[in-house]
Amino acid sequence: MFLNDTEMLFDELSENFQLDELDRKIIETYLKLDHSKRMVLKEFLKEIFEKE
């Protein structure tokens, strides 16, 4: 049941935001990371974006 709901949610997000398969995979993978790994990734991205 939960997987079905999750799949439906991703389908809706993909449609609403015109996400392609790579976009969707990035989001799904990010959400599967544990908290500490998400924090590391966010710090890395923050450093990249602050350079702009």
Helices and strands as residue ranges (DSSP letters): H 2-16, H 21-32, H 35-50
